[in-house]
């Protein structure tokens, strides 16, 4: 672990410049607004360790698949979110000596991500090789209000000299992705323009032909007054800039305000991008930096009103825990706003290139509950519509693998609905992702009560997924059961196994839920059901009969002696070791062991059987869950970011509060402390939703059953109090729990009925319910 960032409830603070950790800090201090994002790179030039990253939502490139040998069905490409034009750059030269923090002495360095108000700030003093000293301050944000723009306030103050300072604000479109399979650059220049204090460059992606125009306008102030300046326009290949040389005096602050915008052809006419970008910039420049920042702070204040989780306690552990949960919520809100159903949530969001920035099953399995409880209902609905509108592609994906009759296999990785993952054990075998799509429909309808979604969209998806499961199983004469061969479960440290329990279970569950949904839609809207049958060529009697057979006779690996469901056939043939038997120097094992050794070991990357028991907890009594937790958790290395949160929620349910808290800290501070030595290439955005799950479903005990919200909260003993808000149906409530009592405040005008510790309670509109907690023996 790396613990160089200061603990603070609302800020991420780096005191002193940690050059060796700079790429980690760049990830941690990334900014975004749902439409665009920016890693925490420096505005001025930096020749040290850095990963430049600027991203525009929805813009991607189909990078040609790179594999040692080809297999039928392989996708031709791996879709990648692109490093787009660098809009933050401001080169600084003092008497022809360039400011570069890697080449000068740096004093009083402080970098702060203010999560409460949504901006990044940096201050330092630099001593150049010439002996000249200057103080630099920089503040920037990606505007949530004007969500295709960003703004920078960059100031320099000479400390021991008078002299000429040359400032060159620029936009650089000559960028590349570090993860490019063939070191290819993905952008071509279309046009560029420069003018007094402004510049524009329009780029087009190769193959996919997305157009993005990045523009900037610049203002300069000295002594608190805006000044006129001479601007030398610069136009080079894929690069535009303005160069200004200013007379600066010792102790005099010179401020550059740089406003930038990214407009893409996803939202605008590509033939008019440059003039539209100019108009956009004129509008935000008219507001000015201070007003834009004020609006940014107000927008974040509104988000925190419903999203904040507060942790009471003055000791270091409570402050670290509070910082951790807010850090996760902050980045979730930066990454996805739900305003555009064409967009989704990449595992790294706007913070890095790894995983291609594409959509995985993480969205449905981990992120959806966060948005269900913290945002307007349309946000979660748009996440589902994203998948519905790609159903045709999911059917095509299945056809490529030999499935027929409208069977759908949703992609493991996608930008446009087409599978683009190129590892065979994932692309062909990790088919449990289909179940996550089905479960998300169930989760949404259960939470919101929006049964109309089933009628309009959901059943169509469920039928297509169920057709896949019905064809993917085969009948085993030896077992006299249906089996599922050659799969990879959530635990990716097992490949090409037979009868992964989780996959079999979620397949059978999906088939059951589809049959229930058929009956539901028939009752709600018979005409729509008839039309759907005609559209899908759905023969109810035949397909439902086959479905029932599979559900009744699905094989689930089980050990009678241990009374355990086995992760897959043959799991007990492994040498059963526990993680505490591993030498510390061999972890994480994915960075120290061969893949062959990992696959032959019993060690589990992430929850697998326990993932199923987390999803379908009502199907298993507490003793059964406890037995499986005791068996599988000690073998789990948690080298997937998605693992600790599931264990935390289950541990809370089982009363294992120390384990629940341990797992919470691990997920909450996964990136802040760089647990797995992999934060430098981006944050784990989707697992951040798991941190929220650990608190609200774990410590808060939140569930939904029979149209009621269930709560069974407790406060970890390390804290004085815990408080969170959730939306449910049309109500907003706040749950606050201390070591002695629980209070629930209803902020809505309507009353709400909840089940608190298994007792039904009605809280009137604007009412408060307080319940004393029984002391533990």
N, C-alpha and C positions, 0 to 999 in steps of 0.2 A: 504494500500500500504506500501511497505517497500522500503525505499530510502537510503540504506546504501552504494550503489555502486557509485563511483565517476563518474561524467560526463566527458567524454573525447571523441573526435571525432573518435579515432581509437582503443582505448583500453577499456576493462572492468577492473576496478581497485577496489580492496578491500583493503583499508588501515585499519589496525587493524583487529584482528581475531574475527569474529562474530560467536561464537560457536553455538548459537541457530539457526542461519541461514545457518549453514554449508551445509546442504543438498540442499538448494536453490542455494548456490554458486557452489556446485558441478555440478548441472545441467547447470547453466549458463556457466561455464567454461569447458564444455565438448569439446572433440576433436574428429575428425573423418576424413576419407578420401574416403568415398564411399564403402570401403571394410571392414573396421573395425572402431570401435569407443570406446571411453574411457571417463567415467565421470571424473570430476575434483577432483578425490580422491588424498589423500596424498601418496607419495611413502613410507614414514616411517609409523610405526604402529600408529594407532589412535583408542582409545577406546571410543571416544565420538560419537555424532550423525553423522552417515554416511550411505550412500546407495552405496555400491560397485557396479560398473557397467563396464563390459568389454563386447563388443559385436562383433560378426563376421557376416557380411552380409549374409543373406540367410539361416542361420542356425537356426532352430526352433524346438520346441517340441510340440506335441499335448497333452497338459495338459487336463486330463479328466474333462469334464463339471461338474460343481457343481451347482445343482439346487435343490430347495425344492421338486419339483415333476416334473415328466417327461411328455413331450408332443410329440405326433407323429410329426416327421420332425425335431426334435431337433438335432443339430450337436452333435456328441459324444465327441467333444473336442473343446478347445479354443487354437488356435495356439499361441505360445509365443516365441518371440525372447529371447534367453537365455543369462543369465549372464555367460560368458565364463571365462576361466582361467585368473587369475589376473597376468598380465605380468609386472606391474610397481613396484612391491613391493621391498623395500630395508630396512630391519630391521637394526637399529643402536643401539649399546650398548656401553656405556662408563664405563669401569671397572664394568661390569655386571649390569649397570643401563640402562634400556631401554628408548630410546627417544620416548615419547608419548606426543603430544601437548595437550592432555586432562588432563595430570597429572603433567605438569610443568608450570612454568611461561613463557609466550610468550611476547616478546618485538619486536617492529619494524617490525611487520608482514605486509607483502605486497604480494598480489596475483594479477597477471595481465594476462589477456587473450589478447594477441596482435593479433588483427584481420587482420591487414594489412599484417603481415608476417606469421601468422599461427602457433603460439606456445603459450604455457602456462608457466609462470615464477612465482617463489615464493621465497621470502627471509624472514628470521626471525632470531631472537636471542632467544635461549631457555636457561632458568636457571633450572637445574635439582634440585631435592630435596637435593642432596649432595652439592649443591652450585656451581657445575661445570657449566660453561657457554660455549656455542658453537654457532657459526654462521652457518646457513644452507642456501644454495642456490640450487634451482632446476629449471631446464628448460627441457621441453619435447614437443614432437610433434608427430602426426601421419602423416607419410610422404605421400604426394600426388603423389610424383614422384615414390617412391617404395611403392605402395599402399597396401602392406600386412605387413607393418613394422611400428615400432615406435622406437624412440630413446630418451634417458634421459641423461642429464648431472646433476649429484647430487654431491654437494660438502659440506664438513664440515670443519670448522676451529675452533679449541679450542681457547678460548679467555682468560682463566685464569688458564690453567693447561697444563702439559705434561702428557701423559698417553696412555694406550692401548685402541684403538677403534676397535670394532668388527662390520664388515659390512656383511650383509647376503642378497645379491640379490637373489630373489626366483621367482618361478612360482607356483602359488597355484591353482590347478584344483578342489579343494574341495569347490565348490561354490554352491550357491542356488539362486533361485529367491524369492524375498520377496512376490511376488504375486502368488506363487505356490498354487494351489487350495487345495492340500492335504499335504502341507509341504514336498513334494517329491523333491529329488535331481534328476537332469535330465541327469547327465553324468556318464559314466563308464570309468575307466582307461583302456587303451589298452597296452601302453608301456611307459617306461621312460628311459632316459640315462643322465648321468652326466660326466663331464670331467673337465679339468683345465679351470676355468673361463667360463664354458658353461654348459647348461642343456637343456633337452627337455622332454616334456611330451605330449603324444598323448591321446586324449580323444575321446570317441564316445558317441553320444546321444542315449539314450534309444528310442526304437520304430522307430525313423526316421533314425538311423544309419549314421548320419553325423560324419565324422572324422575331427578333428581339431588338428593339431600339433602346440604347442606353444613352441618356443625356445628362448634362450637368450645367448648372449656372452657379457663378461665383460672385461673392461680395467680399470686400476687404474693409476692415476698420482699424484705425489707430487712434489712440487717446479717446476711445469711446465714440468716435465719429466715423461715419462712412466716408471713404476717400475714393477719388478717381484714380485710376492706375493705367499705365500703359500695358497692353496685353499683346504678346506675340503669339499668334495662333500657330499650332504645330499639327501637321497632318502627315502621319506615316502609315505604313501598312498596318491595318487593324488597330490603329492608335490615334487618338486625338488629345490635344492638351492646350492649355494657355500658360504661357510663361510670363511672370511678372517679376521685375527686379525693383526692390523697395529700399529706401534709406531707413535704417532702423537705428534707434538710439539706445544706449544703455538704460535699462529699466523701463523701456517703453514696450507695451504689449501690442503686437500686431495680430489681428484675428482674421482668419479666413473662414467664411461661411460657404460651405459647399453643399448644394442641393442636387440630388440625383433622382432619376426615375428610370424604371424598367418597364416598358410597355411591349407586350408580345402579341403575335398574331392569333393567339388563342382568344383574345378579347377585342382586338381591333383590326381594322382593315390594313393589311400589310402594305398597301400602296400609300397609306397616309401616316405611317408610323412616326416619321420624323416631325412633321408639323403637329401631330397630336401630342408627341412628347414635349415639344416646345410649349404648347399651350398648357400642358399639365404642369410643367416647371414654372411657368409664369404665375400660375395660380398659387402654388405652394410658396414661391418666393414672395408673393404678395402677402402671404400670412407672416412670413418671417420665422426665424429659428425659434425664438422664445414662445411665440404662440403655438407653433407646431409641437414644441416640447410640452407646453401646458396641456394641449389636447391629448398628447400621448399619456401624460400622467393621469388625466381624468379617465381615459379609456381603460387604463390598467386598474385604476381604483374601482371602476365598475366591475371588472372581471374578478378582482379579489373579493368584492362584496359577496359573491356567490361561490367562489372557488377556494377561498383561503381555508387552510387547516392550521389552527393555532395550537401550540404545545406550551404548557405552562411549566416553568422551572428556570432557575437561575444558574444551575450548574452547567458545566461544559457539555455534558452529554445531552442535556435537553436542548441547548442551543444548537448543537450539531444536528440533532434530530429534526428540529424545526427548520433549519437551513436546508436539510436534505429534502424534506417533503415539498417545501416551497420551490426549490430548484427544479424538481420534477414537474410540478404543476405549471411553473413558468414556461418551461420548454414545450410542454404539451399545448399550451395556449398559443405559443409563438408558431407552432408547426401547423396546426389545423384549426380553422375557424368555422368550417362547415358552411361557408358562403357559396361554395361551388361544388356541385355534385360530381364534377369531372376530376376532382382532386382527391387524394387519399393521403395516407400517413406512411412515409418511408421509415424503415428502422433507424436511420440516422437523421431523418428530418432534413433541416437545412444546415447541418453541422459537419458534414463530411461525405466522402464519396462511397464508402464501403457499402456493400449490399446493393449498389446501384441506385439507391434512392427509390426503389420500386416498392410495390405493395406486396406484403406477405400476409399469412394467416394471423399474424400478430394483431392486426387491426381488429378483427372480429373477436378474437379470443381474449384480448387484454384491454384494448383501447375503448371499445364501444361502451362498456359500463361507466367509464369516466365521463364520457360525453352525455350519456343518458342521465346521469345524476347532477351534472354541473352546468349544462347548457340547455338552450331551447330544444324542444323535441325535434325540430327540423334538422338539427345538426346530426344527430344519430340516424335519422331517416335518410339523410343524404349519403351517409356511409353505406347504408344498405342499397340505395338506388345506384350507387357506383357499381356494385356487383350485379344488380339486376340488368343494368344497361350493357353489361359485358357478357350476358348469358349466351348469346350467339357465339361469341368467341370461346366460351367454356365448352360448348357443344363441339365446336371445331377442334379444340384441343383433345377432346375425348376421341373424336373420329380419327385423328392422326395416330392414335394408339390402338385403333381397331375396335372401338366401341361404336354402338349404332343406336338407331331408334330414338334419337333425342337425348341420349345420355350425356351428362355434362361433367367434365372434370375442370374445376377452377384451377388456375395456374398457381404454382408455388410462388412465382415471382412474375410481376407484370407491371406494365405501364398502361397498356391499352386493352387488356383482357387476354392477350396472347401470351402463352407460356414463353418465358425467355431465360429460364435457369438452365445451366449447362453442366450440372453434375448429375450423373445418371441416378445415383441413389436418392437424390432429392427430386429431380424432374419426374422420374417414372414411379418412384416408390413412396414418397412421403405424401400419400394421398389422403391422409387424415385431414388435410386442409379443407377438403370438401365438407367434412363434418362441422368445422368451425363456421363455415358460411351458413349452414343450416341452423346451428346453435344460435348464431347472432340473430336470425329472424325470430326464433323462439324467445330469446332474451329481450329483444326490442318489444315484441307484442306483449309479453308478460309484464314488462316494466311500464309501458305507456298505456296499455289497454287499446292500442290502435289496431283493432282486428281488421279494419278496412285495408291495412297494408297486406294482410294475407290474401284478401280478395283480389286486390289490384295487381300485386306483384309477387308476394311471398310464395304462394302455392306453386306458381309456375317454376320458380327456382327449385323448390323442394322436390317436385316431380322429376325434374331433370337430374338432380343430384341422386335421388333414390334409384333412378334407372341405371346410373353408373354403379352404385353399390350392388344392385341386383345382378349386374353382369360381371362385376369384379370378383365376386365370391364363386367358389365351385364346390360341388358336392363331393365329399370324401366317403368312399365306400368303407374304408377302414374305420373311420370314426363315426360313420352314419350321422354326420353333421356337415354344415356348410363351413368352409374354411377360407382364409384369405392368405394367399401365398406371396412371397417376395415383396415385402413392404419395409418401410422405415417409419418408426413411430416418432413421437416428439423427441425421444432420446436419440439423437443423431450419432451417438457412440455405438449404435447397433445398426447395421445395414443389411438389407436383403434377408430379413427374417420371416418366418412363417407365423401367422396368427399373433401379431402384436395385439395385446389385450385391449389397449386404448383404441386402436383403429377398428378392431372388431366391434367394440362396445359402442363407439360413436356412430358406426355404420348402422348397427341394429337400432340404436335410438333414433337416428334420422328416419329410418323406414317407419318406425312406430309413429313418430311425430308427423310424418307426411300423411299417414292414414288418418290420424286425428284431424289434420288440417283439411283433408278432403271432406270429411263430414262437417267440419266447421263452415267451410265455404259453401257447401251445398245448402246448409241451413240459412246462412246469411244472405246469399244471393244465388238462387238456383239458375237464373238466366246466365249470369257470369260463369258459373261452373260449366254449364252446357257449352257455352262458347269456348271456354278454355279446353274442354275435352276435344272439341272439333279442331281447334288450333294445334293442339299437341298430339292429336291422334291417340288420346288417352282412353284406353279401354279399361274402365274401372274394375269390373269383376275379375278380369284376367290378371291385371297388374297387382291388384290388392291381394288376390289369392296367393300369388308368388311371393309377395312381400311378407305375408303372414307366415309362410313356410320358413323363409329365411330367418325371420325374427325368432321363431320358436325353436329353430334348430341350429342357431349360430354357435360355433365352437369358441369357448373361452378357456384358455389354458389355466389349469388349477392344480394345486398341490394339496391333496387331502390331509397329509400329515401336518403341514404347517397351516392349513386352512388359509391359503393365500392364492390370489390370482397371480399368475406368472406373467412377467412382462412380455414374454413370447415363448413359443415352444423351445425347450432345451435350455432355458435360462439357468436352471439348477445344475447344468453340466459345467458351468463356469466355476472357477475358484472363487468362493464367496468371501471377499475381503471387505473391510470398511475403510473409509477415507482416512481415519486416524492412524492406519497402518502404513500410509504412504509417507516416505521421507519428505520433509517440507521443501527440499530443493527440487523435487520432481513435479511440483505444482506451479502453474496449471499444467496438467498432463498433456494438453493439446500443444504445448510449446516445448515439451521435453520428451515425449514418447513418439514412437513410430505409429502410423495409423493402424498397422497390423496389430500392434500390441494393445492399442486402445480397443479395437473391435473384439479382441479375445478376452478382454477384462470384463469384470462385472460392473465397472464404474459407470455411473449414469451422468450424462451431461445436464439433463434437466428432468423435471417431473414428467413421468410417463403414465404409469398406473395411477399415480397420485393426481395427475392432471385430470384423469377421468373421474376420480372420486371428488375432486374439487368441482367439476362441472355438474356432476350428477349425485350430489351428496345425499339427496333424499332417498336414493336407491340403496343406501348402505347405513347400517346402524353404527353408533359411535365405536363399539368394540371392533367392528370390522375395519373401520378407517384407522383406528389406533394400531391394530395389528400390521396393517400394510405400511403405515408411517414408520413404525419401529423397524420394519424390515428394509424398506427401500431408502429412507432418508440417510442412514449412515453410509450408504454406498454412493450417494450423490455428491459430485464434485462442484455442482452449481456453476459450471463453466459456460452455461448459457445465461444471458442476462434475464431470461424469462423464468428462471427456476426459483429463486429465493422467495418471490412474492406468493407463489402457490403454496409453498411450504409454510410461509408465515400465516396465511389465512387458515390453513388446515390446523396448524399448531394452536392458533387462538381458539378454534372450535373445540379442540381436544383438551383445552386447559393447560397446554404446555407454554406458559406465558414467557418463560425465559427464552425458549427456542423461537417463539413468535417474534420476540423483540430482536434477537440476534439476526434473524432472517430479514426483519424490517430494516435494520441498519445497513445490512448488506445491499439491499436493493435501493434504499434511499440514497446511499453515498457511493454507489457503484462507480459512477463517473467522477465524482468529486475527489474520491480517494484512489481512483484508478485501480480497483481491486484486481482486475484481470489483465492489467498491462495492455489495454487496447483502447483507451480513451482518445489517444492522439489522432486517430482517423475518424473521429466523430462520436457523438453521444449515443446512448441506447434509448432512443425516444420511446419506442413502443413498450419497453420494459418499465419506463417511468410511470406508465399507467398502472403497472403492477404495484408500484410503491403506493399509489392511491388506494388500490385494492387492499393492500396490507393494512392500511389504517381503517378504511371505511367498512370493508367486509370482514377484516380481521378483528381489529380492536373494537370497531363499532358494531360488529355482528349484523350488518345490514343484509337483508334478504327480501325477496318478494315472493309471496305465496297467496294464492286465491285473492288476488286484487288488493292485498294489504301489504304495507311496508312493515317488515319485522326488524326489530333492533334488540341487541343484547350487548350493550357497550361496557367496556371496562377501560380503566386508565392504567397503562403500564406503571409499575411501581417506581420506575426511574423518573417519572414526570409528576408534576403536581396536578395537571389537568390536560384534557384533550378536547378540542372543539372542532366540529366540521359542519358544513351545510350540505343538504341534498335537496334536489327538486324531485318531486314525485307527483305524477299526473299534473295537476294545476297548483300544487302547493310547494312552498319553500319552507323547510324547517332547519333549525340549527340544533344540533345535539352537543351538549357539553357534559363531560363526565369528569369527576374528580375521584379521589380515593374513597369518598363517602357518599356521593350522590350523583344522580343523573338529572339534568334538566333538558326539556325539549321546548323550544320556542317556535311557535307557528307564526311566520311572517306574512301569511296569506290571510285574506278576508274570510275565506271559507274554512269550515272545520275539516279536520282530517282524522281518520281512524288509523291507528297503528297498533301493532302488537309489540309490547315492551316486556321482555322477559316472560314471554308466552302468555301474557295477559292483555286483553283488548283494552285500549285506552283511546278515548276521543279527546282531541285538543281543539278547542273552539278557535275561530278566526282571531288572529292576534293574541292567542292565549299562550299560557306557559304551564307546563306540567313538570313538577319536581318529585323525584322518587329517591328515597334514601336507599343506599346499598347495604346489604347485609355484610357484616364483617366476616372475613374468612377465618375458619377455625385454625 
